[in-house]
């Protein structure tokens, strides 16, 4: 799917739209995604800071989606696990970036070349407008080369 169309569509997706989550950038090759969470009355917690569920939700699908778009249809790619560590109260607009590079993609291809499953942990920070880390998120992605995509043994 065209990255610009994807960005517009996901910004209208109700779980993001109503939580105040906004995807501000998706590079044409899906190797860079930037997401913001704006403070709104409906996404504040009891003490007036960002609701932790919204902080986690703003990072939820992007490692899986960027990997899936870059490896293509020959791979099974799923989110398998996730965790978040809250480091300081989030206020105002917070953001997170997701970046894939050739080295990582080559590593993922090599790890799955035999057809075995591979579990990879990705990590990124959610930062406030001053660049201070509000939360650290880790997501584990399951990858496996589909059986019909494997090279026959020589």
N, C-alpha and C positions, 0 to 999 in steps of 0.2 A: 504494500500500500504506500502511496505517496506520503512522505513524512509530514508535509504541511497539512494534508487532509486528515491524517491521523491525529495531529496536534489539535486541530479544530474539533474533531469528533470526541476525543477523550476529554476535552474541556467542557463538553456538553454532557458527558456521562454523569448521571445523577450522584453517585457516591463522591465524585470530585467536585462537581458543580455546587452541591449543597454543603460540602465541607469547607469550601473556600480554597480548594486546591486548584492551581492554575499551572499548566505546562506552558512555559514561556518559549522554549526552544526545543526542536528536534532537528538535528542535522540531517541533510538529505540521505546520508548513508547510515543513519541510526546509530552512529557511534558516540554521539553526545546528546544528552537530554538534560534540560534544566527545568526544575519544578519549584514553584513558590507556594507558600501557604500564607495567606493574608489573615490577619486577626479580624474576626467578625464576632458580633455578640453571640451567634449561634455555635461558634467553635471554641469558645472559652470554657475553661473548667471553673470549678468553684472558687478558686483563688485568683481568677482573672488572667491566667496565662493560657497558652495553647493547650488544648485537650490532647493528651498523649496518643489517643487513637488516631487523631487526624495527622499528627506528626509521623506516625508509623505508616498510615495509609498513603501519605504523599510519596513514599518510597516503594510502595508495595510492588507494582508490576514491572518496573523499568529494567531491572537486570535481566529478567526473563525475556522481556520483549526485545531489548537491544541484542541479546545473544541470539534469539530466534531469528530476527531479521538478518543478522550477519552470517549465521551458519546455514540458513536456508532450510528447505523442506526435507532434507535428508536426515534431520536430527529430531529426536524427541527432546523437548526442553520444558521443564516445569519448575515452578517454585516448590521447594521442599520444606524449608524451615526459615524462620526469621527471628531476630531478636533486636531489641532496642535498649540502649542505655541512656537515660536522661541525665545530662550533665549540669544544666542550669535552666532556670525558667525561660521559656520561649515567649517573647513578646514582639509585637509588630509583625513585619513580614520576615519569614524565614525561608531559606532555600536549600536545595540539594542538587548536586550535579552527578551525572552518571557518564563515565567515559570508558570506551573500549578502544584498545589499540591492537596493532598487528601481532605483537608479541603474545598478548593474552589469547587472542583468537587462535593463533598457531598452537599454543599450549592446550587449549580446549580440544582442538582437532586431533592433536597427537594423543591426548589422554583417552579419546573415544574411538580411535582408529580400529581397535580390535573388536569393537561392538560391545564392550563392557560398559556398564554404567559408570559415570563419573560424577562426583559431588564436589562442587566448587563453592567456596565461601567468597562472597563479594562484600566489601565494606565501604561505607561512605558516611560523611558527616552532614548533619543539618546545621546550618549556620544562620546567625541573625544578620541584620543589616550592617553591623560593625565587623562581621567576619568571625565572631566568636562562636565556638561550637556549642550548640544547644543540646544535641543528641547525636549519638553514634549508632548507626544501623548496620546490621549484618544480615545478609540474605544468602541462604544456601540454594543453589540451583542444581537440579538433576539434569544430566545430559546423557544421551545415548544415541549412537549412530543407528539408524533404522536398518534392519536386516537386509532389505533389498538394495541398500546403498553401499554395503561393504564390498570391498574388492575381493575377488576370488583368490584363494591361496595359489601361489605359483608352484 
